[in-house]
Amino acid sequence: FDEPTKHQTMMKNYYRMATEVDTSVGTLMKELERQGVLNDTLLIFTTDNGNFHAEHGLADKWYPHQESIKVPLIIKDPRMDPEFVGTINDDFTLNIDLAPTILKAAGIEPLSTMMGRDMSELYTTTLNGVDEGKYLHDRKRHYLENTRRLDYHTGTNDEWRTEFFYHHPMHTNENFIPASEALVRKNYKYMYWPNFDYEELFDLQSDPGEVNDLLQQRKGQSGEEWNIDQQDHVTPQVKTIYKEMRARFQELKEMAHRDEEAIIL
């Protein structure tokens, strides 16, 4: 926001829109209730991105800070186990999970090469009598048998994902909306700005607002030019975390951008 009046105007319009959406969702739910199908219908309330409200001096979306990449997700599913109804889950779910979730709810098996996984695994122990762990195992087995190479994203048959790779391309030019990339975990977030060859690392436990960059690089001094071992202001623990996350980031980035198929769960 380049001036206070614009900030106030946009924020008021933002909350007007949120109120309108809330009212519209209520109308839809009342209609489903009127038709007698509300408790037989899978409802997924979400959106495509978060929004900056002047955090980090920013507006809109585009960047890998929490305010931009965290989105609402509310699921009402008639298959949900009773103990999960009305509860909050903080596992990493992504937009790539929407298609497998909807397909499985409709009784259709997702393609073995589809990215993402069925989110009902997080709130059901079984689905139509089928063990979800077996379903994931079958996907992995099918992929091994039908492709030359398998790269399996973090997460196993018994565990949900614990990290994810984020990427947004440059829009218009680097001075307008530069490209941004990140490796996101619960405890740390590694960011990379390709147009400026600049890295950042944030401790999300002690710094959830992401205001204290643990690296403090000079512009254009990432990677080999910026030797982490020569930075006296960076603690040994942070150096170790940086090296591991940077290597994992490069691995996931290569996986996401190559032409060969890769299953990402």
C-alpha positions, 0 to 999 in steps of 0.5 A: 500500500503506497499510502494510508487512504488506499490501505483503508479503502482496500481493507474495507473492500476486502472485508466487504467481500469476505462478508458477501462470501460468508452470506453466499455460503450460508445460502448454499447450505440452507438450500442443501438443507432444504433439499435434504442432502446437506448431511450427504454432501461433501463440502470443501471451503477454500481459496487459491491464496492468502492475502497481505494486510500490510505485513512486510509492507506488502499488499495482495499475494504473490510471495512465500510469506505465511500471510500469502501461502496459508489459505482457509480449508474447511471440510464437511464430509459425511464420511468423517469419523465422529472424533474429527468433527469440529476439530482443527488439523494443522497438517500441510494440505495443498491445492494438489490434494483437492482433485484426489480428494474429490475423485475418491469421494466420488468413488473414482480412483485417482491416476497413479501419477497424479500429484497430491493425495486424498485429504480424507486420510486425515479424518477417516480411518477407513474409506468404504471399507478400504484401508487408505494405507493400502491405497497409497501402497498400490499407487506407489507400487503401480508407479514403480512398475510403470515408470523408469524412475520414482521420486517420492515426496516426503510422507509415507503410507503411514505419515502425511507430508512434512514439507513442501516446495513452493514456486511462483514465477516472475510476473511482468518484470522483476521490479514488479513481481519477482519470482520466488521459491521456498522449502516450507516446513513447520519449524523453518522456511527457506526462501530463494529469490531467483531474480536477485540470487538472494536467500532467506531463512526463518525460524517459524517457531520463534519468529512466526511473523518472519521478520528476522532473517537468520542469514542476512545475506548481501544482495547477489551473494547466495550459494557458492559466492556466499560461504555460510561457513565464513559468516560469523553472525550465523550460529553453528546450528543455523549453518547446519539447518541452512545446508540441509534445507538448501540441498533438499530445496534443490532436490525438490526443485529439480523434481518439480521442474523436470520433464520426467514424471514424479509422484509428489505426495 
